Amino acid sequence: MEFSESKTKECLARAFAGVCQDSARLKFIANEAQKLQMFFIAIQINEIANNKIAHANILYQAMLEELKNKKDNINIDAGYPFESQKLNTSLKESAEIEEYEAKNIYNHFAKIADDEGFEKIGRIFKLISIANLNNAKKLNEISKMFDSKTLYKSNEKIIWECSNCGYIEENKHAWNFCPLCNSPKGYVKFYLKQ
């Protein structure tokens, strides 16, 4: 099958647009976390947003490779989720979006690409699906910790680290201000259980 006539071409374009939009949405949420002085949460969310840009580049390069570097304007029709910008709800909603995209959209796109003989593109979709599931787990865990107010406390002694200066301390709870650099609690690294 010719790539220019394939559904895979449309899937690639839709996926590219989707990950670019996802990255922007996640950056908005990270900005909200920063406003709330939840700097380490902002770092985690920005990391996922940056991963999305890496995915966009991979999809874009795959498109160029298949188009043989010819210019092409691709029209796409796709829905896009709009969600709250409040940190307490957007973490969970973002996790749900990541999981939905992984289980439904990327697996569907992978099947189309495989069926049309574009196995390399199918593999890209499958691998992005795996990354999205990991993002969903991370966002779900942060959301649960945020909701239960356990971001900065634990039932047992654990290592707390300042993401600004690297100071570490073993305790059941994080400090309000870093003993070394005086950064607020929002800079404390918490470790996800993944």
C-alpha positions in Angstrom: 0.0 0.0 0.0 1.2 3.5 -0.8 1.7 5.6 2.3 0.1 8.6 0.8 -3.2 6.7 0.4 -3.0 4.9 3.8 -5.0 5.4 7.0 -1.6 5.1 8.7 -0.7 8.5 7.4 -3.8 10.0 9.0 -3.1 8.2 12.3 0.5 9.6 12.3 -0.8 13.1 11.7 -3.5 12.7 14.4 -1.0 11.3 16.9 1.5 14.1 16.2 -1.2 16.8 16.8 -2.4 14.9 19.9 1.0 14.7 21.6 1.7 18.3 20.9 -1.6 19.3 22.5 -1.0 16.9 25.4 2.3 18.6 26.0 0.8 22.0 26.1 -2.0 20.8 28.5 0.5 19.3 30.8 2.6 22.5 30.8 -0.5 24.4 31.9 -0.9 22.0 34.8 2.7 22.2 35.8 2.3 26.0 35.8 -0.6 25.6 38.2 1.6 23.4 40.5 4.3 26.1 40.5 1.7 28.7 41.5 0.9 26.5 44.4 4.6 26.1 45.3 4.5 22.4 44.5 7.7 22.7 42.6 8.6 19.0 42.5 5.2 18.1 41.2 5.7 20.7 38.5 9.1 19.0 37.7 7.4 15.6 37.4 4.6 17.0 35.1 7.1 19.0 33.0 9.1 15.8 32.5 6.0 14.0 31.1 5.3 17.1 28.9 8.9 17.0 27.6 8.4 13.2 26.9 5.4 14.2 24.8 7.5 16.5 22.7 10.0 13.7 22.2 7.1 11.5 21.0 6.0 14.3 18.7 9.5 14.5 17.1 9.5 10.7 16.6 6.1 10.8 14.9 7.1 13.8 12.8 10.3 12.1 11.6 8.4 9.0 10.8 6.0 11.1 8.7 8.8 12.8 6.9 10.5 9.4 6.2 7.4 8.0 4.7 6.6 11.1 2.7 10.2 10.9 1.4 10.7 14.5 2.6 8.0 15.8 0.2 5.8 18.7 1.5 2.3 17.6 2.3 -0.5 19.4 4.0 -2.5 16.8 6.0 -6.0 17.7 7.2 -7.1 15.9 10.3 -10.3 15.6 12.3 -9.9 14.7 15.9 -11.4 15.3 19.3 -9.4 16.8 22.1 -10.1 16.6 25.9 -10.4 19.9 27.7 -10.0 19.6 31.5 -9.9 21.6 34.7 -6.7 23.6 35.5 -7.1 22.9 39.2 -4.2 20.7 40.4 -6.4 18.5 42.6 -8.6 17.4 39.6 -6.3 17.8 36.6 -3.8 15.2 37.9 -6.4 12.4 38.0 -8.0 13.6 34.7 -4.6 13.6 33.0 -3.9 10.1 34.3 -7.3 9.0 32.8 -6.5 10.6 29.4 -3.0 9.0 29.3 -4.5 5.5 30.0 -7.4 6.0 27.5 -4.9 7.1 24.8 -2.7 4.1 25.5 -5.4 1.4 25.6 -7.6 2.8 22.9 -6.0 5.3 20.5 -2.4 4.1 20.2 -3.3 0.4 20.1 -5.9 1.1 17.4 -3.4 3.1 15.4 -0.8 0.3 15.8 -3.3 -2.2 14.4 -4.0 0.0 11.4 -0.3 0.5 10.7 0.5 -3.2 11.0 -2.5 -4.2 8.9 -1.4 -1.8 6.1 2.2 -3.1 6.3 3.8 -0.2 8.2 5.3 -2.3 11.0 7.9 0.3 12.0 5.1 2.9 12.6 3.0 0.3 14.3 5.9 -0.4 16.7 6.2 3.4 17.4 2.5 3.5 18.3 2.9 0.4 20.6 5.9 1.9 22.4 4.2 5.3 22.9 1.3 3.3 24.4 3.7 1.8 26.9 5.0 5.2 27.8 1.5 6.6 28.2 0.6 3.7 30.6 3.7 4.6 32.7 2.6 8.3 32.7 -0.8 7.3 33.8 0.6 5.3 36.8 2.9 8.2 37.8 0.0 10.8 37.5 -2.3 8.5 39.4 0.2 8.0 42.2 0.9 11.8 42.5 -2.9 12.4 42.5 -3.6 9.9 45.3 -0.7 11.3 47.4 -2.0 14.9 46.7 -5.6 14.0 47.6 -4.6 12.1 50.8 -2.1 14.8 51.8 0.7 12.2 52.0 3.1 13.9 49.5 5.3 15.0 52.4 4.7 12.3 55.1 5.1 8.6 55.5 4.3 5.9 58.0 8.0 4.9 58.1 11.2 6.8 57.9 12.2 7.5 54.4 14.8 9.7 52.6 13.6 13.2 51.7 15.7 15.2 49.3 15.7 18.9 48.4 15.4 19.1 44.6 17.1 22.5 44.8 20.3 21.9 46.8 20.4 18.1 47.2 20.2 18.1 51.0 18.9 14.7 52.3 17.3 13.7 55.6 15.7 10.5 56.8 12.4 11.1 58.6 8.7 10.3 58.6 7.9 13.7 57.2 9.5 16.4 55.1 10.6 19.7 56.4 8.7 22.9 55.9 11.8 24.7 54.7 15.0 23.0 53.7 17.5 23.2 56.5 20.3 23.9 54.1 19.0 26.3 51.4 15.7 27.3 53.0 13.6 26.3 49.9 10.0 25.7 50.8 8.5 22.2 51.1 7.4 22.2 47.5 11.0 21.5 46.5 11.1 18.2 48.4 11.5 15.1 46.2 9.1 12.3 47.0 9.7 9.0 45.5 7.0 7.2 43.5 6.4 3.5 44.1 6.5 2.5 40.5 
